[in-house]
């Protein structure tokens, strides 16, 4: 399984302790995805970031739409 997280570079402008919001899933739970396919949108410090699949496989959501997450927390897994 490969964990999917928000790119660590995206947090560089954020204050310590800032959380991101999983705004919208672009792919259903359990769906097949391709490498670099957009899978979710995350809002961090007034910017919406598109999260892409780091590999091909089946997507397993680990965070619900509308949940907040801290830096480094996986939002999904690909297996």
C-alpha positions as CSV (number, residue, x, y, z in Angstrom):
1,X,0.0,0.0,0.0
2,X,1.2,3.5,-0.8
3,X,0.0,6.4,1.4
4,X,-1.2,9.6,-0.2
5,X,-0.4,12.8,1.6
6,X,-0.4,16.5,0.9
7,X,3.0,17.5,-0.6
8,X,5.2,18.6,2.3
9,X,6.3,21.6,0.2
10,X,2.7,22.9,0.3
11,X,3.0,23.3,4.1
12,X,6.1,25.6,3.8
13,X,4.0,28.8,4.0
14,X,1.7,27.5,6.8
15,X,2.1,28.4,10.4
16,X,3.0,25.4,12.7
17,X,-0.2,23.6,13.7
18,X,-2.2,24.7,10.7
19,X,-4.6,22.0,9.4
20,X,-5.8,21.4,5.9
21,X,-9.4,20.6,4.9
22,X,-10.2,17.7,2.6
23,X,-12.6,19.7,0.4
24,X,-13.7,17.2,-2.2
25,X,-12.9,13.7,-3.4
26,X,-12.6,13.5,-7.2
27,X,-12.6,9.7,-7.3
28,X,-14.9,7.3,-5.5
29,X,-13.6,5.0,-2.7
30,X,-12.4,1.7,-4.2
31,X,-12.0,3.1,-7.8
32,X,-9.0,2.3,-10.0
33,X,-6.7,5.3,-10.5
34,X,-3.7,6.0,-12.7
35,X,-0.4,7.6,-11.7
36,X,-0.7,11.4,-11.5
37,X,-4.5,11.3,-11.8
38,X,-6.2,14.0,-9.7
39,X,-8.0,12.3,-6.8
40,X,-8.9,15.0,-4.3
41,X,-8.9,18.7,-3.5
42,X,-7.5,20.0,-0.3
43,X,-7.7,23.6,1.1
44,X,-4.6,24.8,2.9
45,X,-4.1,28.5,3.9
46,X,-6.7,29.9,1.5
47,X,-5.3,27.9,-1.5
48,X,-7.0,24.8,-3.1
49,X,-4.5,22.1,-3.9
50,X,-5.1,19.2,-6.3
51,X,-3.8,15.9,-4.9
52,X,-2.7,13.4,-7.5
53,X,-2.2,9.7,-7.2
54,X,1.5,8.8,-6.7
55,X,0.9,5.4,-8.4
56,X,-1.7,3.4,-10.2
57,X,-3.9,1.0,-8.2
58,X,-7.1,1.0,-6.2
59,X,-7.9,4.0,-4.1
60,X,-8.9,3.6,-0.4
61,X,-10.2,6.7,1.3
62,X,-8.8,7.2,4.8
63,X,-10.2,10.7,5.4
64,X,-13.8,11.8,4.9
65,X,-14.7,14.8,2.8
66,X,-14.9,17.8,5.1
67,X,-12.4,16.4,7.6
68,X,-9.4,18.3,8.7
69,X,-5.9,16.9,8.7
70,X,-2.5,17.8,10.0
71,X,0.8,17.8,8.0
72,X,1.9,14.3,7.1
73,X,-1.5,12.6,7.7
74,X,-2.4,10.2,4.9
75,X,-5.7,11.1,3.2
76,X,-5.8,7.8,1.3
77,X,-3.9,4.6,0.3
78,X,-3.4,3.0,-3.1
79,X,-3.0,-0.7,-3.3
